[in-house]
Amino acid sequence: QPRIQLRRAGIAALPHVRPQSGQEAAEWIKSNLDSYHTRPFRVPYRSQGAWGLRQIDDRFSLLRPDTVVLDLGCFPGGWSEVAVERAEASSSSSRVIGIDATRMDPLEYHTFIQGDVSKKETTQQLMKALGDSRADLVLSDVAPVLVGLKEEDHLNS
């Protein structure tokens, strides 16, 4: 039972929450530690960023059936997974195309192009994959390689 302490002005009664002993503190930590580390059951995605994209899509409905989604910097594939799921690529004419310099494990209903988005060869592969269509939505998580020198990093970005 927490003790009630009155403030000096007598305006409010606040429960005393500070543990009285080290043993009491250890018991509280032990009983409450699990709630900090356990998460509610979620569909496992390849990255935590997928949950952020889901929240954005819940609010703005960007990923719709029959759209072409281009995911630049798609490794490890969390955003692409959400795009395939939300654009219903398995049951509609939607397509999801991902580009990254790092090789990614394949996804169903997803076209992966390995290459640097700034290179002409990668752009040509993208145009071939798009065919006559154009991207309806572009997701980008691309960033330049940084060396830690302000002037050089500025010129490379």
N, C-alpha and C positions, 0 to 999 in steps of 0.2 A: 504494500500500500504506500503510495507516495504521500509524503506529508504536505500539508497546505501551508504555504508561507504567505504572509500578507506584505504587500509593498508598504513602504514608509508612509505614503500619503493615505493608505487605507482604501485606495480606489479599486484595486483588483486583487483577487486571490489567485496565486499561481501555484500549481503543484510543484513540489521539489523533485526534480528529475535526476539530479546528480546522484550517482550511487554512493552509498555510505562506506563501502569497503571494496577492496580489490576483488574479493570473491563475488560480490554482487555485480560488479562491472563485468567480470569474466562470464558469469551466467547470462547476463543480458546480451553480450556479444555472441555467445554460443547460440542462444535461442533466436537471435535475429539475423545471423550471418547468412543463412540459407536464402532469405528473401531478397538479399542484395545480388545474389549470383544466379538465381533461377529465373528463367524467362518463361513467359507463357508459350505454349506450343505454337510454333510457326512453321510454315512451309520452308524448308531449307533452300536458300538460294546460294549461289556461288560467292556472293559478296554482301556485306551489310548495306552498301549503297542501293541495293535493289529495293529495300524498304522505303528509302527516301523517294525513289522514282514512283513507287506504288502510291505514296501519299500525294505526290504531285498529280498523278493521273486521277486519283480519287477526287481531287479538287477541281481540276481543269479538263478532264476527259480528253487527253491528247492522243492516247493510243486507242484507235477505233478499228473495227474490222474494215477490210478492203483498203488498207493503207500500206505504203512502202516506207519502212523505217530504216534509217541509216545510223548505225552506232559507231562513231569514231572513237578509237581508243577503247575497244570493247573488252579487253582482258581484265578480269578473269571470266566475265560473261554474265554477271548478275543483271545488268541493265538489259542485255539481250534476252535473258530468260523472261523478264517481266514483259518486254516488248512482244515476244512470241506468245506469251500467255494472254495479255490484254488485247492485242490486235487480232487474236484468234487466228493465227497463221496456219493452224492445222485444219481449219474448217472454212476458211474464206480465201480470197485472193490476196490477202496480206503477205508481204514479204519483209523479212528482217535481214539486213546485210550488215555485217560487222567487219571493221578494219582495225588491225593492230599490228605493231611490229613484233609483239610477243605471240608465239604460237598458243592457241587456245584449244582446249578439248572441244570436240564437236557437240553441237546442239541439234536437236531435231527441228526441222523447218527453219533453219538458219543458214545463211551463206556466209562463210568466213573467208576473208581475204587477208593474207599475211603480207604486210609491207608498211612502209612509212607513208603517211597520208600526204606528205609534201613532195613525194617523188612522182614523176610522170608515169612510170610503169604501173604504180598502184592506182593512179587515177584512170588509166586505160583499162585495168582489170575491173574497176568499179563501173565504168561506163558500159563495159561488156555485160556485167552482171545485171545492171539496171535495164539494159535493152532500150526499148522505146519509152519506158516510163521514167518518171522523175520522183525523187524522194519527197514524201509528204511531211516527214518529220526527221530532223537531224538531232541526234543526241551526241554530245561531245564531251569526252573526258581526256582530251589531248593536252599535254603540257610539254614544253621543250625540255631537253636535258639541261640541267643547271650545273654550273661548275663552282658557284659560290663567289664569283667576282661580279660585282654589280654592273660594271660597264659591259663585260662580255655577255652576261646573262640577258641584259637589256637588248643587245644587238641580236642575240639568237632567238628572242621571243617575238 
